[in-house]
Every structure is written in structure tokens, then in C-alpha cells.
């Protein structure tokens, strides 16, 4: 019997070279930015998801919203039924390309409030979601 010596390999060492395309989740429901907060929450409930990819009229990904974020908006004192997703996107403008390295994507996610990053193609169409593991 031959013994092989195994050395543990850091997950961080792998993440430097892996691309976003290798680890992204499916994009999930994509909705138009003129959707109301209340309807978006209903879509999330029906789809059993905690996030939605938001697109503009041309199908370009403009951001990502989460259940927690929408619930906070709905429960806020300034909320009306006229509030649209485009009104609350704020600084959600960070996106990743499928060929972005994991190290670059993780750096971008650390600067955002959300631990997720939409992955878009060259035309701005959503391909998937990258979630930051904690």
C-alpha cells in the first residue's frame, strides 16, 4: 500500500482563478422596473425566492432587489402604492461579467449592501446571480 500525503488547499486559492460563470446561480425571476413594490413582493412569494432581477423596458439588467429590502420599503412611513422598483434601486449598479474572477466579484460585493451580484452578458441581459457565502 502506498500512502499519499494530502495537503489541504485553501478555498481562497481556488477563488482567485475561478470565474463567476463557474459558480453563479440561475438568475431567477426577472421583472420590469416599473413594477410596484407590492406586486414585486407577490411575485417573490409565488416564485418562492428572496430576490428579483430588475430590468428596464429594453430588457437591460438595472439591479437586484431582495425581499428584506422591499419589505422595509413597504413598511416605511413614506410608502405609497405608487412606489416602483426603479425608485428604490439606488446604488445597485454593480454587475459582474461571466468572465470576472471570483476575487474581483467578491471585492465588488463587499462594497455593496447586498451579498449578491447580478451577472450580465455583453448586452446587459441577466445571466445569473453570484451570492457571497458568509
ZISULBEL-V226542 format. One line per field, one symbol per residue. ss: DSSP state (H for helix, E for strand, L for the rest). psi: psi as a letter, one per 40 degrees, with the letter a starting at -180 (. if undefined). burial: I if it has 24 or more other ideal C-beta (glycine too) atoms within 12 Angstrom, else O. A space follows every 50 residues. Layout:
BEGIN
ss->???
psi->???
burial->???
END
This chain:
BEGIN
ss->LLLLLLLLLLHHHHHHHLEHHHHLEELLLEEELLLEHHHHHHHHHHHLLL EEEEELLLLLEEEEEEHHHHHHHHHLLLLLLLLEHHHHLLLLLLEEELLL EHHHHHHHHHLLLLLEEEEELLLLLEEEEEELLL
psi->hhhhhhhihhddddddeiiddeeiiidahhiieeiiddddddddddefie iihhiadeehheahiiddddddddeidehieehidddedbffehiiideh idddddddddeidifihihiadeehhdahhhhh.
burial->OOOOOOOOOOOOOOIOOOIIOOIIIOIIIIIIIOIIIOOIIOIIOOOOII IIIIIOOOOOIIIIIIIOIIOOIIOOOOOOOOIIIIIIIOOIOIIIIIOI IIOIIIOIIOOIOIOIIIIIOOOOOIIIIIIIOO
END
